[in-house]
């Protein structure tokens, strides 16, 4: 890594973000990789279900990727802080490209060995454990500190393009040429990502520091650092419990069929509305940003997320439900933007890999457990009560966290997070 920078040179700060060396190339490379992941996720789930005709096989598809990622995230964060992050990202994308090639081979062979698909997905989950911490820790090494918040907003919003378009493109590719064509495109996307990442310069990395002696102490250093930093702990845990309690994505199929009576097309529109809201808000934040009262903006955004989910819970009008999901997606993007910026600025470069690994562990757990919470509560109480309880729970968390983490509430400018 390059030597430490005491401050970003004024000349670097005067360059527009899109003209910063390597930023656009990094952005497009990540977009290509996310497109590959989204296409592959749709196609492999379809193939496995077509082979087994067992709904539980879809759960195993997710589990095969999630469990290895959870197990390896903390060691991955340690490696990201000890070795060149760009090289780790390249290796992780190369392994994911290999997985696409293996799925391509299984498809061309018309294999019905579902265990082989699970094995490839497990390897894919192992690679993803390294991708997340490396990506999150690499961005502050590419752009100046003064432009980091804007870079995070643009990065997050542009990734929504892949989240929206990837599954759609995956379905079209599968319809045109089956799994073989889809996985070939995934392989091409990963190859494109690797090529575009090559010229990206690492200009704002700090000098390597001596790390803890034992592997266990290195792995858990990120957790210890977060516990000692109320701003980071508050931001991560607020998102964890808000999504865990308030998410309604798992309930959308029930609402579409039994409450709104809109069918699969309506279900797709509801899911897309969340991503579209996040995309539009991300673009706005990338252009305008948040200049003051960042901590309170985050709390207000999470509260709006809870209120939007409550509106959705009670709504029997499709247009109102669609609007509620749009607002929920936009509010969630504000929360993500503030949280990621605060975490990046409040974390020393030498700790970013491990702290981002813990953050990703929290995010993954909140999404998986949140869907389990919503589904199990819907089975017990019904879909509408489950959604109402979730929305109220989110508002309760906002109130409690404002009292528990006053330091986060009082963050004004983003630079305050690093003081």
Residue, then its C-alpha position, 0 to 999 in steps of 0.5 A: x500500500x502507499x504511504x500515509x497521507x496526513x491530509x488530502x492534497x488540495x489539488x486532489x480535492x478540487x478534481x470532480x469525483x467522476x474525474x478522480x483517477x480510477x473511480x469510474x473504472x472501479x464503479x463500472x467494474x463493481x457494477x459488472x460484478x453485481x450484475x453477474x451476481x444478480x443474474x446468477x442468483x435468479x438462474x441458479x434458483x430456477x434451475x435447482x427448483x426445476x430439478x427438485x420441485x421442492x420449495x425447501x431446495x430454494x432455502x438450501x440455495x440461500x443457506x449454501x451461500x450464507x453459511x460459508x460467508x458468515x463463517x469466513x467474514x471475520x477472517x476475511x476482514x483480518x486478511x483485508x487489513x493485512x494484505x493489498x485489498x485490490x489483490x484480495x478483491x481480484x482473487x475473490x472475483x476470480x473465484x466467483x468467475x470460476x463458480x460461474x464457469x462451473x455452473x456453465x459446465x453443469x448446465x451444458x452437461x444437463x446435470x441434475x446432480x443438485x448436490x453439485x450446484x450446492x457445492x458450487x454455491x458454497x464456494x461462491x459464498x466463501x468468495x463473497x465473504x472476501x468481496x464485501x470487506x475488500x470492496x467497502x475498505x477499498x473505496x476510501x483508498x481510491x477517492x479523497x476523504x472530502x469526497x467519500x460521502x458523495x462516492x458512497x451515495x453514487x456507488x450505492x445508487x448505481x448498484x441499484x441498477x444491477x439489483x433492478x435490472x440483473x434479475x430481469x436480464x437473468x430471466x430473459x437470458x434463461x428464456x433465450x438460451x437456458x442456463x448456459x447462456x446466462x452463466x456465460x454472460x455472468x462469466x463475461x461480467x466477472x471477466x470485465x470486472x477484473x479487467x476494469x479493476x486493473x488500472x485503478x490506483x490506490x492513492x489514499x491508503x495509510x501505511x500498514x501498522x503492526x497488528x495483534x499477535x494472535x489470529x483470534x485477537x486479530x479476528x475479534x479486533x473489529x468487534x472490540x473497536x466497534x464496542x468502544x465507538x458508540x457512533x459506529x455501534x449505534x449506526x450498525x445496531x440501529x440498522x440491524x434492529x430496524x431491518x430485523x423488526x420492520x422489513x416487509x419484503x418477505x410478506x410481499x407475496x402474501x400481500x400481493x395475493x391476499x390483500x391487494x389482489x394484484x398477482x405476480x406482476x403486482x408483486x414484481x412492481x412492489x419489489x421494484x418500487x423499493x429499489x427504484x426509491x433507493x436508486x432515486x434517493x441515491x442519485x440525489x444524495x450523490x449530487x446534493x449530499x447531506x451537509x448538516x445534522x447527519x445523525x438526526x437525519x439518519x434517525x428521521x430516515x429510519x423513522x420514516x422507514x417504519x412509518x412507510x411500512x406501517x402505511x403499507x401494512x394497513x393499505x388495501x390500495x395498490x397505488x398506496x402500497x406502491x408509494x409506501x414501498x417507494x418511500x421505504x426504499x428511499x428512506x433506507x437509502x438515506x440510512x445506508x448512506x449515513x451509516x456507511x459514511x460514518x463507519x468509513x470516516x470513524x474507522x482507521x484505515x488499518x481497521x477498515x477490513x475488520x470493521x466492515x466485515x462485522x458490519x456485513x455480518x450484521x447486515x446479512x444477519x438482519x436480512x436473513x433473520x428479518x425475513x424469518x421474523x416476518x414469515x414466522x410472525x405472519x404464520x402465527x398472527x397473520x400477514x397484516x398484524x406481522x407487518x404492523x408489529x414490525x413497523x411499530x417495532x422500528x419506531x420503538x427502536x428509533x426512540x430507544x436508540x436516540x436515548x442510548x446513543x446521544x453521540x450518534x444523534x449529535x453528529x452534525x457534519x460527517x467529519x464529526x464522526x472521526x473526532 
